Every structure is written in structure tokens, then in C-alpha cells.
Amino acid sequence: MIDLVLERRFATPLSAELVRTLSEAAESCFSLHRVAWEGSLLARDGRRMVCRFRAPDVESARNALRQAGAEITTLWPGTIHDAPGLDTGALAAANVLVERAFAAPVSLAAIQAREDAGAACLQNHRVRFVRTLFSRDAKRMLCLYRAPDAESVRLAQHQAGMPLERVWAFQTILPGLPVDSTPVP
């Protein structure tokens, strides 16, 4: 099984309850193709979402999502990297996502070294790194942080000289848990 990330945008905002309902309604399609929905991160404005799945391969997930009626624009295989010593509480407290895109493949170690060099900037803005989702082609990265707000993360990233496309606050939606109190997938 591999980890997959689906990135979506919406003209009309979605609610967390609708995302949960649609995901649960798709369960039979997911089951048929051996795809497991691990959870979703929905932007606070409801117009952007990242979903994580486990599946045998990309095509299985693509087929399951199509049969469930989901639009598939950006679906990629990746790896998950947690902060050293990460505890469940820190993971559950993540609330801001940073999108990074690279024209040429990058190494995770090189990006991590840059972030480590800028650690004081993160600390000054009360920003704590939690998790990275890194594409297998090494051209896409989504990083989760715990911070007072998205602007704190944006400032810290800028001061640390980190590349970024966009920064947004999110709420987590997980299978079987109430929308208000879910840890990060």
C-alpha cells in the first residue's frame, strides 16, 4: 500500500460535515478498489482541501474516486515525514498548511536543512513544524504546522527564506470522529 494525496479546489465552499458525508458515501467504491480514506484537511474558507489515502497504487485510487464522483485534478503518491519526537497531541494541534512546489526535484534533506537553519524564525512566531507530505517525484511538498494563525507561519517562512506557494489554515476531518475534535491524518 502507498500513501496518496489528493488536492482539490472549490468555487463553492464546502463544509466539514459535507466532506465527511461524501467520504462516507464513497466507502463502497473505496472498498471495492482497496482504497482507505485516511482523512482530509479542509481550508477554513472551505475552498481548498487536501485528502490522504492509502491504496495499492495510484490507478486504484483514481478509479475509486471517479466512481465516487470526485473530481481528480491533482493526485500524487508521496511519503509522510513527522517531526522528530512528535507526539499525538502535537499532531492533533496542527492547523496551518504550507504548499511548496519546485520546478526541479529537490531532496527532502535539503529542504529540512533550510528549515532547521531558520528554526529561530519559527520559534519567534510560535510556529512548530509537525508533518510533511512529500511527493515521490520530489517536486511537491505540503507541510503542516501548529501556529497561532496562518499569517504567523507565512511570516516565519518568509524570514527563514523558505520557498512557498501558499499558506492556509485548516480543520481536520477523519473517518469516524466528530468534525470538531479530530487529529491530523
N, CA, C and O of each residue as an XYZ file, in Angstrom:
740
protein
N       0.845     -1.182      0.000
C       0.000      0.000      0.000
C       0.893      1.250      0.000
O       1.959      1.276      0.617
N       0.433      2.259     -0.697
C       1.166      3.515     -0.762
C       0.299      4.667     -0.249
O      -0.929      4.582     -0.229
N       0.963      5.735      0.160
C       0.261      6.950      0.575
C       0.017      7.810     -0.651
O       0.900      7.975     -1.493
N      -1.204      8.365     -0.747
C      -1.579      9.234     -1.869
C      -2.197     10.516     -1.328
O      -2.860     10.518     -0.290
N      -1.966     11.601     -2.051
C      -2.506     12.897     -1.673
C      -3.345     13.429     -2.829
O      -2.891     13.463     -3.973
N      -4.561     13.840     -2.523
C      -5.457     14.460     -3.491
C      -5.627     15.918     -3.079
O      -6.034     16.210     -1.954
N      -5.313     16.827     -3.996
C      -5.504     18.256     -3.740
C      -6.681     18.726     -4.575
O      -6.765     18.437     -5.769
N      -7.595     19.458     -3.933
C      -8.783     19.948     -4.629
C      -9.063     21.398     -4.281
O      -8.706     21.880     -3.206
N      -9.716     22.088     -5.222
C     -10.190     23.464     -5.021
C     -11.655     23.511     -5.393
O     -12.119     22.728     -6.221
N     -12.392     24.438     -4.775
C     -13.825     24.521     -4.989
C     -14.257     25.970     -5.191
O     -13.819     26.866     -4.469
N     -15.117     26.186     -6.174
C     -15.681     27.525     -6.392
C     -16.688     27.842     -5.290
O     -16.757     28.971     -4.804
N     -17.460     26.842     -4.906
C     -18.433     26.981     -3.827
C     -17.852     26.317     -2.584
O     -17.463     25.150     -2.639
N     -17.786     27.031     -1.472
C     -17.181     26.458     -0.262
C     -17.900     25.191      0.212
O     -19.122     25.074      0.119
N     -17.103     24.249      0.721
C     -17.640     23.027      1.314
C     -17.616     23.157      2.829
O     -16.796     23.885      3.388
N     -18.517     22.451      3.483
C     -18.492     22.371      4.943
C     -17.815     21.057      5.338
O     -17.774     20.112      4.551
N     -17.295     21.007      6.541
C     -16.672     19.782      7.039
C     -17.686     18.645      7.091
O     -17.345     17.494      6.817
N     -18.914     18.959      7.438
C     -19.956     17.931      7.505
C     -20.219     17.325      6.127
O     -20.411     16.115      6.004
N     -20.227     18.178      5.076
C     -20.436     17.667      3.722
C     -19.268     16.790      3.281
O     -19.475     15.758      2.643
N     -18.063     17.185      3.612
C     -16.888     16.374      3.260
C     -16.993     15.007      3.916
O     -16.751     13.989      3.267
N     -17.350     14.969      5.192
C     -17.499     13.687      5.883
C     -18.596     12.842      5.237
O     -18.406     11.648      5.008
N     -19.735     13.452      4.944
C     -20.855     12.730      4.341
C     -20.463     12.142      2.984
O     -20.747     10.977      2.709
N     -19.814     12.940      2.140
C     -19.396     12.468      0.816
C     -18.351     11.355      0.915
O     -18.389     10.387      0.155
N     -17.430     11.500      1.848
C     -16.392     10.484      2.026
C     -16.984      9.170      2.512
O     -16.591      8.098      2.053
N     -17.922      9.254      3.433
C     -18.561      8.039      3.933
C     -19.444      7.402      2.862
O     -19.538      6.177      2.792
N     -20.089      8.215      2.029
C     -20.913      7.680      0.939
C     -20.051      6.968     -0.108
O     -20.531      6.068     -0.797
N     -18.784      7.366     -0.227
C     -17.871      6.768     -1.214
C     -17.223      5.483     -0.698
O     -16.470      4.838     -1.427
N     -17.504      5.107      0.537
C     -16.834      3.969      1.157
C     -16.951      2.684      0.331
O     -15.986      1.923      0.260
N     -18.101      2.421     -0.292
C     -18.236      1.184     -1.075
C     -17.310      1.207     -2.294
O     -16.735      0.178     -2.650
N     -17.161      2.366     -2.933
C     -16.216      2.487     -4.059
C     -14.783      2.303     -3.574
O     -13.981      1.630     -4.221
N     -14.471      2.901     -2.436
C     -13.131      2.773     -1.885
C     -12.833      1.314     -1.537
O     -11.758      0.799     -1.846
N     -13.777      0.668     -0.904
C     -13.598     -0.716     -0.501
C     -13.376     -1.626     -1.718
O     -12.511     -2.502     -1.700
N     -14.157     -1.409     -2.758
C     -14.046     -2.214     -3.981
C     -12.631     -2.149     -4.561
O     -12.129     -3.146     -5.081
N     -11.992     -0.989     -4.476
C     -10.656     -0.792     -5.057
C      -9.541     -0.841     -4.004
O      -8.392     -0.503     -4.292
N      -9.890     -1.263     -2.784
C      -8.940     -1.385     -1.678
C      -8.255     -0.061     -1.358
O      -7.045     -0.005     -1.140
N      -9.049      0.994     -1.334
C      -8.568      2.341     -1.022
C      -9.098      2.736      0.356
O     -10.279      2.557      0.654
N      -8.226      3.265      1.173
C      -8.635      3.720      2.509
C      -8.483      5.234      2.591
O      -7.400      5.770      2.357
N      -9.576      5.919      2.925
C      -9.531      7.356      3.161
C      -8.973      7.559      4.561
O      -9.575      7.112      5.537
N      -7.828      8.229      4.671
C      -7.161      8.454      5.946
C      -7.597      9.754      6.604
O      -7.422      9.933      7.809
N      -8.164     10.660      5.816
C      -8.632     11.924      6.362
C      -8.415     13.060      5.391
O      -7.757     12.906      4.362
N      -8.987     14.218      5.738
C      -8.911     15.400      4.879
C      -8.604     16.636      5.715
O      -8.955     16.719      6.892
N      -7.946     17.585      5.077
C      -7.674     18.892      5.664
C      -8.440     19.895      4.828
O      -8.125     20.095      3.655
N      -9.435     20.522      5.414
C     -10.299     21.464      4.710
C      -9.940     22.879      5.130
O      -9.922     23.202      6.318
N      -9.652     23.724      4.136
C      -9.330     25.123      4.422
C     -10.477     25.752      5.184
O     -11.638     25.395      4.981
N     -10.155     26.686      6.058
C     -11.175     27.350      6.866
C     -12.236     28.040      6.016
O     -13.379     28.187      6.450
N     -11.861     28.469      4.795
C     -12.857     29.095      3.917
C     -13.617     28.063      3.085
O     -14.513     28.437      2.329
N     -13.282     26.768      3.204
C     -13.995     25.703      2.508
C     -13.704     25.603      1.019
O     -14.376     24.840      0.326
N     -12.747     26.332      0.509
C     -12.475     26.359     -0.938
C     -11.266     25.536     -1.368
O     -10.971     25.456     -2.560
N     -10.578     24.935     -0.438
C      -9.377     24.163     -0.742
C      -9.359     22.965      0.211
O      -9.767     23.071      1.367
N      -8.876     21.820     -0.298
C      -8.846     20.632      0.547
C      -7.721     19.706      0.094
O      -7.411     19.599     -1.092
N      -7.125     19.044      1.074
C      -6.135     18.007      0.837
C      -6.669     16.748      1.504
O      -7.038     16.765      2.679
N      -6.708     15.648      0.741
C      -7.168     14.366      1.284
C      -6.026     13.362      1.191
O      -5.265     13.360      0.223
N      -5.914     12.509      2.205
C      -4.879     11.477      2.186
C      -5.548     10.117      2.125
O      -6.527      9.850      2.822
N      -4.993      9.261      1.268
C      -5.495      7.910      1.063
C      -4.348      6.911      1.150
O      -3.183      7.275      0.988
N      -4.684      5.656      1.406
C      -3.759      4.521      1.263
C      -4.401      3.625      0.229
O      -5.599      3.346      0.291
N      -3.598      3.172     -0.728
C      -4.123      2.335     -1.813
C      -3.004      1.468     -2.375
O      -1.826      1.736     -2.140
N      -3.378      0.424     -3.122
C      -2.343     -0.417     -3.733
C      -1.494      0.356     -4.748
O      -0.302      0.092     -4.904
N      -2.132      1.319     -5.438
C      -1.439      2.106     -6.459
C      -2.291      3.332     -6.797
O      -3.426      3.454     -6.336
N      -1.740      4.227     -7.597
C      -2.433      5.466     -7.957
C      -3.699      5.162     -8.757
O      -4.737      5.787     -8.540
N      -3.615      4.215     -9.670
C      -4.770      3.925    -10.533
C      -5.966      3.394     -9.736
O      -7.110      3.719    -10.057
N      -5.721      2.595     -8.716
C      -6.816      2.115     -7.860
C      -7.536      3.287     -7.204
O      -8.766      3.338     -7.177
N      -6.766      4.217     -6.683
C      -7.367      5.400     -6.056
C      -8.105      6.239     -7.082
O      -9.209      6.713     -6.817
N      -7.512      6.426     -8.243
C      -8.149      7.214     -9.307
C      -9.494      6.583     -9.692
O     -10.490      7.291     -9.840
N      -9.525      5.266     -9.853
C     -10.769      4.575    -10.206
C     -11.818      4.717     -9.111
O     -12.982      4.993     -9.398
N     -11.414      4.530     -7.865
C     -12.360      4.647     -6.746
C     -12.920      6.057     -6.656
O     -14.121      6.238     -6.457
N     -12.063      7.048     -6.799
C     -12.513      8.440     -6.714
C     -13.441      8.795     -7.866
O     -14.442      9.482     -7.659
N     -13.129      8.341     -9.074
C     -14.010      8.595    -10.225
C     -15.380      7.964    -10.004
O     -16.406      8.605    -10.230
N     -15.396      6.705     -9.563
C     -16.676      6.026     -9.328
C     -17.481      6.707     -8.237
O     -18.711      6.664     -8.246
N     -16.787      7.334     -7.296
C     -17.480      8.052     -6.221
C     -17.932      9.441     -6.671
O     -18.623     10.141     -5.931
N     -17.543      9.837     -7.880
C     -17.960     11.129     -8.413
C     -17.057     12.293     -8.050
O     -17.438     13.450     -8.224
N     -15.857     11.999     -7.544
C     -14.932     13.066     -7.155
C     -14.149     13.561     -8.364
O     -13.767     12.783     -9.239
N     -13.920     14.859     -8.395
C     -13.066     15.444     -9.429
C     -11.613     15.205     -9.024
O     -11.222     15.458     -7.885
N     -10.824     14.713     -9.977
C      -9.427     14.396     -9.689
C      -8.548     15.282    -10.556
O      -8.373     15.015    -11.745
N      -8.007     16.311     -9.979
C      -7.106     17.173    -10.740
C      -5.657     16.935    -10.334
O      -4.776     16.842    -11.190
N      -5.412     16.840     -9.050
C      -4.054     16.646     -8.568
C      -4.026     15.499     -7.566
O      -4.426     15.662     -6.413
N      -3.553     14.345     -8.010
C      -3.428     13.154     -7.167
C      -2.004     12.660     -7.312
O      -1.551     12.374     -8.420
N      -1.296     12.557     -6.196
C       0.101     12.135     -6.279
C       0.496     11.182     -5.153
O       0.005     11.290     -4.029
N       1.398     10.244     -5.477
C       1.947      9.370     -4.441
C       3.031     10.117     -3.680
O       3.753     10.936     -4.249
N       3.137      9.827     -2.396
C       4.144     10.514     -1.600
C       4.530      9.741     -0.362
O       4.114      8.603     -0.145
N       5.333     10.396      0.434
C       5.789      9.830      1.698
C       5.443     10.820      2.812
O       5.273     12.015      2.572
N       5.345     10.297      4.029
C       4.982     11.100      5.190
C       6.177     11.173      6.121
O       6.811     10.161      6.420
N       6.480     12.393      6.580
C       7.624     12.602      7.464
C       7.179     13.469      8.634
O       6.799     14.626      8.456
N       7.231     12.894      9.834
C       6.821     13.618     11.037
C       8.019     14.277     11.710
O       9.159     13.845     11.541
N       7.741     15.326     12.474
C       8.779     15.998     13.254
C       9.376     14.997     14.233
O       8.659     14.150     14.765
N      10.678     15.084     14.477
C      11.301     14.181     15.460
C      10.613     14.310     16.812
O      10.336     15.414     17.280
N      10.344     13.171     17.429
C       9.728     13.165     18.751
C       8.282     13.625     18.766
O       7.756     13.993     19.817
N       7.640     13.608     17.615
C       6.257     14.075     17.516
C       5.344     13.240     18.403
O       5.391     12.010     18.388
N       4.515     13.930     19.175
C       3.525     13.222     19.975
C       2.142     13.434     19.371
O       1.939     14.338     18.561
N       1.209     12.606     19.766
C      -0.144     12.659     19.226
C      -0.790     14.020     19.440
O      -1.525     14.498     18.576
N      -0.528     14.638     20.560
C      -1.116     15.950     20.848
C      -0.649     17.008     19.871
O      -1.442     17.843     19.434
N       0.628     16.985     19.522
C       1.163     17.966     18.568
C       0.562     17.738     17.187
O       0.238     18.692     16.480
N       0.414     16.481     16.809
C      -0.189     16.165     15.520
C      -1.639     16.635     15.477
O      -2.086     17.201     14.479
N      -2.362     16.401     16.549
C      -3.765     16.819     16.607
C      -3.915     18.331     16.596
O      -4.957     18.844     16.189
N      -2.892     19.050     17.037
C      -2.963     20.509     17.130
C      -2.558     21.222     15.838
O      -2.690     22.443     15.748
N      -2.069     20.486     14.838
C      -1.680     21.127     13.573
C      -2.888     21.863     12.999
O      -4.008     21.352     13.020
N      -2.643     23.076     12.481
C      -3.765     23.878     11.993
C      -3.444     24.752     10.786
O      -4.321     25.463     10.296
N      -2.195     24.715     10.293
C      -1.810     25.526      9.137
C      -1.017     24.663      8.166
O      -0.151     23.885      8.566
N      -1.329     24.814      6.876
C      -0.664     24.045      5.827
C       0.118     24.998      4.925
O      -0.372     26.067      4.561
N       1.343     24.594      4.567
C       2.169     25.332      3.626
C       2.329     24.464      2.383
O       2.743     23.308      2.471
N       1.997     25.031      1.227
C       2.193     24.340     -0.048
C       3.509     24.807     -0.652
O       3.799     26.002     -0.694
N       4.304     23.843     -1.121
C       5.558     24.150     -1.806
C       5.590     23.382     -3.123
O       5.204     22.215     -3.176
N       6.049     24.035     -4.179
C       6.219     23.385     -5.480
C       7.603     23.747     -5.993
O       8.085     24.857     -5.769
N       8.235     22.815     -6.676
C       9.595     23.005     -7.164
C       9.650     22.662     -8.653
O       9.076     21.661     -9.082
N      10.336     23.488     -9.435
C      10.466     23.257    -10.877
C      11.286     21.998    -11.150
O      10.998     21.252    -12.086
N      12.291     21.773    -10.341
C      13.145     20.584    -10.472
C      13.056     19.806     -9.160
O      12.774     20.389     -8.114
N      13.293     18.499     -9.207
C      13.249     17.707     -7.973
C      14.207     18.257     -6.909
O      15.302     18.726     -7.220
N      13.768     18.189     -5.651
C      14.581     18.611     -4.511
C      14.726     17.429     -3.555
O      13.952     16.473     -3.606
N      15.705     17.511     -2.708
C      15.826     16.461     -1.698
C      15.137     16.941     -0.423
O      15.196     18.116     -0.061
N      14.502     16.021      0.224
C      13.845     16.343      1.491
C      14.880     16.845      2.493
O      14.602     17.763      3.264
N      16.066     16.251      2.484
C      17.125     16.659      3.404
C      17.531     18.120      3.180
O      17.778     18.847      4.142
N      17.601     18.549      1.921
C      17.994     19.936      1.623
C      16.950     20.922      2.150
O      17.302     21.949      2.731
N      15.677     20.615      1.951
C      14.619     21.492      2.446
C      14.601     21.488      3.973
O      14.405     22.527      4.605
N      14.808     20.306      4.558
C      14.828     20.218      6.022
C      15.998     21.019      6.593
O      15.859     21.661      7.634
N      17.133     20.987      5.928
C      18.295     21.760      6.394
C      17.992     23.257      6.371
O      18.376     23.986      7.286
N      17.306     23.710      5.327
C      16.918     25.125      5.258
C      15.963     25.482      6.387
O      16.087     26.537      7.010
N      15.012     24.593      6.643
C      14.055     24.854      7.725
C      14.768     24.846      9.072
O      14.489     25.688      9.926
N      15.679     23.909      9.267
C      16.437     23.854     10.524
C      17.243     25.135     10.721
O      17.330     25.650     11.836
N      17.833     25.649      9.642
C      18.619     26.886      9.727
C      17.738     28.078     10.123
O      18.214     29.027     10.746
N      16.470     28.024      9.762
C      15.533     29.098     10.095
C      14.689     28.804     11.314
O      13.654     29.440     11.511
N      15.108     27.850     12.142
C      14.312     27.429     13.303
C      13.988     28.597     14.244
O      12.908     28.635     14.835
N      14.914     29.544     14.384
C      14.661     30.684     15.277
C      13.488     31.521     14.772
O      12.714     32.055     15.566
N      13.360     31.633     13.444
C      12.232     32.391     12.871
C      10.906     31.729     13.240
O       9.948     32.407     13.611
N      10.859     30.396     13.134
C       9.644     29.689     13.509
C       9.355     29.889     14.994
O       8.225     30.179     15.387
N      10.387     29.730     15.806
C      10.208     29.863     17.251
C       9.746     31.275     17.627
O       8.893     31.433     18.501
N      10.300     32.291     16.979
C       9.913     33.675     17.276
C       8.437     33.941     16.995
O       7.823     34.796     17.635
N       7.870     33.210     16.041
C       6.455     33.397     15.685
C       5.561     32.312     16.299
O       4.382     32.203     15.961
N       6.140     31.511     17.206
C       5.406     30.425     17.868
C       4.852     29.417     16.878
O       3.715     28.961     17.005
N       5.667     29.076     15.890
C       5.301     28.125     14.850
C       6.078     26.834     15.096
O       7.292     26.856     15.299
N       5.369     25.724     15.076
C       6.009     24.420     15.292
C       5.720     23.507     14.107
O       4.564     23.276     13.754
N       6.787     22.990     13.497
C       6.651     22.030     12.401
C       6.080     20.725     12.951
O       6.469     20.272     14.028
N       5.145     20.121     12.194
C       4.512     18.888     12.638
C       4.731     17.737     11.655
O       5.172     16.660     12.055
N       4.426     17.956     10.363
C       4.464     16.844      9.390
C       4.680     17.384      7.986
O       4.272     18.499      7.660
N       5.337     16.562      7.157
C       5.497     16.861      5.733
C       4.943     15.713      4.910
O       5.167     14.543      5.220
N       4.216     16.061      3.856
C       3.796     15.115      2.822
C       4.637     15.477      1.599
O       4.532     16.590      1.083
N       5.463     14.553      1.137
C       6.452     14.827      0.098
C       6.192     13.928     -1.107
O       6.149     12.705     -0.977
N       6.019     14.539     -2.280
C       5.693     13.761     -3.477
C       6.868     12.890     -3.905
O       8.029     13.252     -3.716
N       6.553     11.756     -4.475
C       7.604     10.839     -4.916
C       8.451     11.420     -6.040
O       9.608     11.034     -6.205
N       7.885     12.350     -6.819
C       8.693     12.968     -7.878
C       9.559     14.107     -7.327
O      10.310     14.731     -8.076
N       9.457     14.377     -6.028
C      10.269     15.371     -5.313
C      10.051     16.796     -5.817
O      10.946     17.636     -5.728
N       8.839     17.064     -6.354
C       8.526     18.409     -6.842
C       7.383     19.073     -6.082
O       7.024     20.216     -6.368
N       6.814     18.361     -5.119
C       5.661     18.896     -4.380
C       5.817     18.537     -2.911
O       6.229     17.428     -2.569
N       5.483     19.489     -2.047
C       5.601     19.273     -0.616
C       4.486     20.045      0.086
O       4.232     21.211     -0.216
N       3.832     19.376      1.021
C       2.838     20.013      1.879
C       3.333     19.850      3.306
O       3.610     18.735      3.748
N       3.446     20.952      4.021
C       3.949     20.914      5.394
C       2.873     21.404      6.349
O       2.215     22.415      6.103
N       2.706     20.672      7.441
C       1.717     21.020      8.456
C       2.425     21.623      9.659
O       3.480     21.151     10.083
N       1.820     22.678     10.200
C       2.375     23.387     11.344
C       1.296     23.635     12.379
O       0.103     23.648     12.074
N       1.742     23.830     13.607
C       0.889     24.328     14.686
C       1.320     25.765     14.919
O       2.493     26.034     15.174
N       0.375     26.684     14.833
C       0.709     28.105     14.952
C      -0.504     28.894     15.409
O      -1.631     28.405     15.331
N      -0.278     30.123     15.889
C      -1.414     30.961     16.276
C      -2.346     31.235     15.100
O      -3.559     31.343     15.284
N      -1.783     31.348     13.879
C      -2.590     31.599     12.690
C      -1.722     31.428     11.443
O      -0.508     31.254     11.545
N      -2.348     31.479     10.273
C      -1.630     31.289      9.008
C      -0.616     32.406      8.769
O       0.451     32.159      8.207
N      -0.934     33.623      9.185
C      -0.013     34.742      8.970
C       1.287     34.556      9.745
O       2.348     34.938      9.251
N       1.234     33.991     10.924
C       2.450     33.707     11.691
C       3.353     32.745     10.926
O       4.571     32.916     10.894
N       2.747     31.741     10.316
C       3.522     30.771      9.529
C       4.107     31.451      8.298
O       5.279     31.250      7.977
N       3.310     32.248      7.612
C       3.771     32.956      6.412
C       4.984     33.838      6.740
O       5.980     33.822      6.017
N       4.894     34.598      7.822
C       5.998     35.465      8.237
C       7.242     34.661      8.599
O       8.348     34.997      8.175
N       7.065     33.612      9.374
C       8.204     32.782      9.785
C       8.878     32.145      8.571
O      10.105     32.111      8.486
N       8.082     31.646      7.643
C       8.630     31.014      6.435
C       9.385     32.043      5.595
O      10.467     31.756      5.081
N       8.823     33.224      5.458
C       9.473     34.280      4.684
C      10.811     34.669      5.320
O      11.826     34.767      4.631
N      10.806     34.888      6.623
C      12.030     35.282      7.320
C      13.089     34.191      7.289
O      14.284     34.484      7.300
N      12.659     32.932      7.252
C      13.596     31.807      7.185
C      14.072     31.542      5.755
O      14.946     30.703      5.536
N      13.500     32.255      4.785
C      13.902     32.074      3.392
C      13.395     30.782      2.769
O      14.005     30.252      1.840
N      12.284     30.281      3.279
C      11.716     29.033      2.772
C      10.833     29.295      1.551
O      10.095     30.280      1.520
N      10.905     28.423      0.552
C      10.028     28.576     -0.607
C       8.598     28.193     -0.228
O       8.384     27.262      0.549
N       7.627     28.911     -0.779
C       6.235     28.524     -0.547
C       5.350     29.083     -1.648
O       5.612     30.143     -2.217
N       4.296     28.334     -1.923
C       3.272     28.760     -2.886
C       2.138     29.471     -2.173
O       1.725     30.569     -2.548
N       1.647     28.812     -1.132
C       0.547     29.407     -0.359
C       0.519     28.800      1.028
O       1.062     27.725      1.286
N      -0.148     29.548      1.923
C      -0.282     29.151      3.322
C      -1.754     29.296      3.688
O      -2.370     30.319      3.391
N      -2.321     28.276      4.332
C      -3.722     28.377      4.731
C      -4.029     27.570      5.991
O      -3.443     26.520      6.253
N      -4.974     28.111      6.752
C      -5.451     27.441      7.963
C      -6.459     26.360      7.567
O      -7.191     26.506      6.588
N      -6.483     25.284      8.337
C      -7.389     24.174      8.011
C      -8.034     23.593      9.255
O      -7.628     23.862     10.386
N      -9.058     22.784      9.001
C      -9.623     21.933     10.037
C      -9.530     20.505      9.511
O      -9.601     20.269      8.305
N      -9.373     19.569     10.421
C      -9.161     18.168     10.064
C     -10.468     17.400     10.117
O     -11.286     17.595     11.016
N     -10.650     16.523      9.138
C     -11.826     15.652      9.088
C     -11.315     14.222      8.957
O     -10.597     13.891      8.013
N     -11.691     13.382      9.911
C     -11.251     11.990      9.898
C     -12.444     11.052      9.940
O     -13.495     11.390     10.485
N     -12.274      9.865      9.357
C     -13.363      8.885      9.410
C     -13.694      8.523     10.856
O     -12.806      8.251     11.664
N     -14.975      8.524     11.159
C     -15.452      8.039     12.451
C     -15.257      8.958     13.645
O     -15.607      8.575     14.761
N     -14.714     10.153     13.459
C     -14.534     11.071     14.584
C     -15.333     12.337     14.361
O     -15.538     12.742     13.216
N     -15.792     12.974     15.436
C     -16.521     14.235     15.278
C     -15.650     15.270     14.565
O     -14.433     15.299     14.750
N     -16.271     16.108     13.759
C     -15.557     17.106     12.973
C     -14.757     18.059     13.863
O     -13.666     18.469     13.467
N     -15.247     18.425     15.035
C     -14.583     19.411     15.900
C     -13.314     18.910     16.548
O     -12.433     19.712     16.859
N     -13.189     17.608     16.766
C     -12.107     17.114     17.622
C     -11.267     16.026     16.965
O     -11.017     14.982     17.567
N     -10.836     16.267     15.742
C     -10.117     15.225     15.034
C      -8.624     15.514     14.955
O      -8.221     16.650     14.707
N      -7.789     14.472     15.167
C      -6.351     14.652     14.972
C      -6.022     14.689     13.487
O      -6.881     14.391     12.657
N      -4.820     15.043     13.148
C      -4.391     15.200     11.754
C      -4.125     13.853     11.105
O      -3.515     12.980     11.721
N      -4.588     13.667      9.835
C      -4.326     12.396      9.150
C      -2.872     12.269      8.753
O      -2.478     11.261      8.166
